[in-house]
Amino acid sequence: IVPESLGNAGDLVQPPGVVCDRCNHGTLAGLDDGLCKFGPIAWGRTTHAVRSKAGKLPSVNFDNGRLSCRAPGDLVLSLSNDRWRRDLPAAPGHVSFTTTLKRNDATPERLLHIHRALIKQALELAWLDIGADRVMGPEFDRERDIVLNGGHRGYLTLMTQGNPSDHSVGVALQHWADRDVPFLGIAAGYWGFYLQTDSLHAEPPGAIPAELASVLCF
């Protein structure tokens, strides 16, 4: 359910046969890969040295540089130009600086891809929590169509003002599949960066303070 490249060691796994091999190794694998490469999540993977399924240490590319992990706690930041770096006063034996990293992850195509990956995780979590009979029935046909085909309007809420203690948690997911409301929603936290969306609305159904989050619609 959660890619191994996001730290899943087998805690959230569906039994064989729930998803066919064609989807699992095709469309769904592509969605998982896109989620892992999404800028803020790729940053979290790299700074926390979360290895890929093949055991490779992560890195994240920016328009003006690259952050690489050579070993846990050993990060290398390469910038395309010194103008992106400004040195700050530091104690002897230390280096302190600020930098601006540029990357455009907010294209409609990329946002739709991440949205589909999150709905996939919500649907699979619902399968575990409320049972196969309901989730495999027509009640969740819309969610399956979103995951497999896309082609709809939606939103992503990007929240960066969560509980600082959550930075050490890694990945945390919460879904809601209460059919008193006609949609499936998910809130996902990745090393202190939070995403929220649902399978019905083109924008968040409730007001979100601008100081707490950014809302990206596609």
C-alpha positions in Angstrom: 0.0 0.0 0.0 2.8 2.4 0.9 5.8 2.0 -1.4 9.0 0.4 0.1 10.8 3.5 -1.1 8.7 5.5 1.4 9.9 3.2 4.2 7.2 0.5 4.3 8.9 -2.6 5.7 5.8 -4.8 5.2 3.5 -3.3 7.7 0.8 -2.2 5.2 0.5 -4.9 2.5 -2.5 -6.4 0.8 -2.7 -10.2 0.3 -1.8 -11.6 -3.2 -4.6 -11.4 -5.7 -6.3 -8.2 -4.5 -4.6 -6.3 -7.3 -3.9 -8.0 -10.6 -0.2 -8.2 -11.7 -0.9 -6.1 -14.8 -2.1 -3.1 -12.7 0.3 -3.7 -9.9 3.4 -3.6 -12.1 1.9 -1.1 -14.6 -0.3 1.8 -13.7 -0.1 1.5 -9.9 3.7 1.1 -9.9 3.9 4.3 -12.0 1.7 6.2 -9.4 3.9 5.0 -6.5 7.0 6.1 -8.3 5.6 9.5 -9.1 4.6 10.0 -5.4 8.1 9.0 -4.3 9.6 11.6 -6.7 7.3 14.4 -5.7 9.6 17.3 -4.6 8.8 17.6 -0.8 8.5 13.8 -0.4 11.7 13.2 -2.3 13.4 15.7 0.0 12.1 13.8 3.0 13.3 10.5 1.6 16.8 11.9 0.9 17.3 13.7 4.3 16.1 10.5 6.1 18.2 8.2 3.9 15.2 6.0 3.0 16.5 3.4 0.5 14.6 2.2 -2.6 13.3 -1.3 -2.9 16.6 -2.2 -4.6 18.6 -0.7 -1.7 19.7 2.4 -3.4 20.2 5.6 -1.4 17.9 8.5 -2.6 18.6 11.9 -4.1 16.4 14.7 -5.3 17.0 17.0 -8.3 16.1 20.6 -8.5 16.1 23.1 -11.4 19.2 24.7 -9.8 20.9 21.8 -8.0 20.8 18.4 -6.5 20.7 16.9 -2.9 22.2 13.5 -2.6 22.5 11.1 0.3 25.8 9.2 0.4 25.1 7.5 3.8 22.7 8.1 6.7 23.5 11.5 8.0 25.9 12.3 5.1 24.2 14.7 2.6 25.7 16.5 -0.3 24.1 19.6 -1.8 25.4 20.6 -5.3 24.2 24.0 -6.6 24.4 25.0 -10.3 25.6 28.5 -9.3 27.0 30.2 -6.2 24.4 32.9 -6.5 21.9 30.4 -4.9 23.9 30.3 -1.7 24.5 33.0 1.0 27.0 32.3 3.8 26.0 33.1 7.4 28.1 33.6 10.5 29.0 30.2 12.1 31.0 28.9 15.0 34.6 27.7 14.4 34.6 24.4 12.6 31.0 24.8 11.3 29.5 26.1 8.1 26.1 27.9 8.0 24.4 29.2 4.9 21.0 29.8 3.3 19.9 28.6 -0.1 17.0 28.8 -2.5 16.1 25.6 -4.3 13.8 25.8 -7.3 11.5 23.1 -8.7 8.1 23.2 -10.3 6.0 20.3 -9.1 2.7 22.2 -9.5 1.8 21.3 -13.1 -1.7 20.0 -13.6 -0.4 16.7 -14.9 1.9 16.2 -11.8 -0.8 17.2 -9.4 -3.3 14.8 -10.9 -0.6 12.0 -10.7 -0.1 12.6 -7.0 -3.8 12.8 -6.4 -4.4 9.4 -8.0 -1.5 7.9 -6.0 -3.1 9.2 -2.7 -6.6 7.9 -3.7 -4.9 4.5 -4.5 -3.5 4.4 -1.0 -6.9 5.4 0.5 -8.7 2.8 -1.4 -6.3 0.1 -0.4 -6.4 1.1 3.3 -10.2 1.0 3.1 -9.9 -2.6 1.8 -8.0 -3.5 5.0 -10.3 -1.5 7.3 -13.8 -2.0 6.1 -13.5 -5.2 4.1 -13.3 -6.5 0.6 -17.0 -6.9 0.0 -17.7 -3.2 0.2 -14.5 -1.9 -1.4 -14.7 -4.3 -4.4 -18.3 -3.4 -5.0 -19.9 -0.6 -7.1 -19.8 1.8 -4.1 -16.2 2.5 -4.9 -16.3 2.5 -8.7 -15.5 6.2 -8.9 -12.3 5.8 -6.9 -11.1 2.9 -9.0 -11.7 4.9 -12.2 -9.7 7.8 -10.7 -6.8 5.6 -9.9 -6.7 3.7 -13.2 -7.7 6.5 -15.6 -7.6 9.9 -14.1 -9.2 12.5 -16.3 -11.0 14.5 -13.6 -10.7 17.8 -11.6 -9.4 17.7 -8.1 -7.2 19.4 -5.5 -4.3 18.8 -3.2 -3.9 20.6 0.1 -0.2 21.0 1.1 0.2 21.6 4.8 3.5 22.4 6.3 2.5 23.5 9.8 2.0 20.1 11.4 3.2 18.9 14.8 7.0 19.2 14.7 7.3 15.9 16.6 5.8 14.2 13.6 9.1 14.7 11.7 10.5 11.6 13.2 7.5 9.4 12.5 8.1 8.9 8.8 4.9 8.1 6.9 1.4 8.3 8.5 -1.9 7.8 6.7 -5.5 8.4 7.7 -8.4 7.7 5.4 -12.1 8.2 5.7 -14.6 5.9 3.9 -17.8 6.9 5.6 -20.5 6.7 3.0 -22.7 9.2 4.8 -20.6 11.5 2.6 -20.1 10.3 -1.0 -16.4 10.4 -1.3 -13.2 8.8 -0.1 -10.6 11.0 1.5 -7.1 10.7 2.7 -4.6 12.7 4.8 -1.0 11.7 4.4 2.1 12.8 6.3 5.6 12.3 5.0 8.3 13.4 7.5 6.4 16.5 8.6 5.0 17.4 5.2 1.3 16.8 4.8 -1.1 16.2 1.9 -4.8 16.0 1.9 -7.4 15.3 -0.8 -10.6 13.4 -1.6 -12.2 11.6 -4.5 -15.1 14.0 -5.2 -14.4 17.7 -4.8 -12.6 20.0 -7.2 -11.5 22.1 -4.2 -11.5 21.6 -0.5 -15.0 21.3 0.9 -14.1 23.4 4.0 -12.2 26.6 4.5 -8.4 26.2 5.1 -6.4 29.1 6.6 -3.8 30.4 4.2 -1.1 30.5 6.9 -1.5 26.7 7.5 -1.6 25.3 4.0 -1.5 25.9 0.2 -4.3 24.6 -1.9 -3.5 23.5 -5.5 -6.4 22.7 -7.8 -6.1 21.0 -11.2 
